[in-house]
């Protein structure tokens, strides 16, 4: 954050995400439901934001309350 901004931008958060786009084997992916894929993506973004839900909501481009509802729906990470 050498640009003098007080907030981390989307590009900076995305740069923190693992470079491997997919850690699941192709045969495992076919067994995942859409909800599970969404849950995994939300968890990865939360991990990349250091658990900051406000930043994660911005990165996911969803309202903060929407993120909270999804976290409640999916429960704690396993």
C-alpha positions as CSV (number, residue, x, y, z in Angstrom):
1,X,0.0,0.0,0.0
2,X,2.6,2.5,-1.0
3,X,0.0,4.5,-2.9
4,X,-1.0,6.5,0.2
5,X,-4.5,5.1,0.4
6,X,-6.1,4.2,3.7
7,X,-7.8,1.1,2.3
8,X,-6.6,-2.0,0.5
9,X,-8.1,-2.2,-3.0
10,X,-9.6,-5.2,-4.7
11,X,-6.5,-5.8,-6.8
12,X,-4.3,-5.9,-3.7
13,X,-6.6,-8.4,-2.0
14,X,-6.7,-10.6,-5.1
15,X,-2.9,-10.5,-5.3
16,X,-2.9,-12.2,-1.8
17,X,-5.0,-15.1,-3.0
18,X,-3.1,-18.3,-3.9
19,X,-1.7,-18.4,-7.4
20,X,-3.2,-21.8,-8.0
21,X,-6.7,-21.2,-9.2
22,X,-7.9,-24.6,-8.4
23,X,-6.8,-26.9,-5.6
24,X,-9.3,-29.6,-6.2
25,X,-8.8,-32.5,-8.5
26,X,-11.2,-32.5,-11.5
27,X,-12.9,-35.7,-10.3
28,X,-13.6,-34.0,-6.9
29,X,-15.1,-30.9,-8.5
30,X,-18.0,-32.8,-10.1
31,X,-19.1,-33.9,-6.7
32,X,-19.5,-30.4,-5.3
33,X,-22.8,-28.6,-5.1
34,X,-23.1,-24.9,-6.1
35,X,-23.6,-24.1,-2.4
36,X,-20.4,-25.9,-1.6
37,X,-18.5,-24.0,-4.3
38,X,-19.9,-20.7,-3.0
39,X,-18.9,-21.6,0.6
40,X,-15.4,-22.5,-0.4
41,X,-15.0,-19.3,-2.4
42,X,-16.3,-17.2,0.5
43,X,-13.9,-18.9,2.8
44,X,-10.9,-18.3,0.5
45,X,-11.8,-14.6,0.2
46,X,-12.2,-14.4,4.0
47,X,-8.9,-16.0,4.5
48,X,-7.2,-13.7,2.1
49,X,-8.7,-10.7,3.9
50,X,-7.4,-11.9,7.2
51,X,-11.0,-12.6,8.4
52,X,-12.1,-9.0,7.7
53,X,-15.8,-9.5,6.7
54,X,-16.2,-5.9,5.5
55,X,-13.2,-6.3,3.1
56,X,-14.4,-9.7,2.1
57,X,-17.8,-8.4,1.2
58,X,-16.2,-5.7,-0.9
59,X,-14.0,-8.2,-2.7
60,X,-17.0,-10.5,-3.3
61,X,-19.0,-7.4,-4.5
62,X,-21.9,-8.2,-2.1
63,X,-23.5,-6.2,0.6
64,X,-22.1,-6.8,4.1
65,X,-25.5,-8.2,5.3
66,X,-25.6,-10.6,2.4
67,X,-22.2,-11.9,3.4
68,X,-23.3,-12.4,7.0
69,X,-26.4,-14.2,5.8
70,X,-24.3,-16.6,3.7
71,X,-21.9,-17.2,6.6
72,X,-24.9,-18.0,8.8
73,X,-26.3,-20.3,6.1
74,X,-23.0,-22.2,5.6
75,X,-21.9,-22.3,9.2
76,X,-18.3,-22.4,10.4
77,X,-15.6,-23.6,8.0
78,X,-14.7,-27.3,8.2
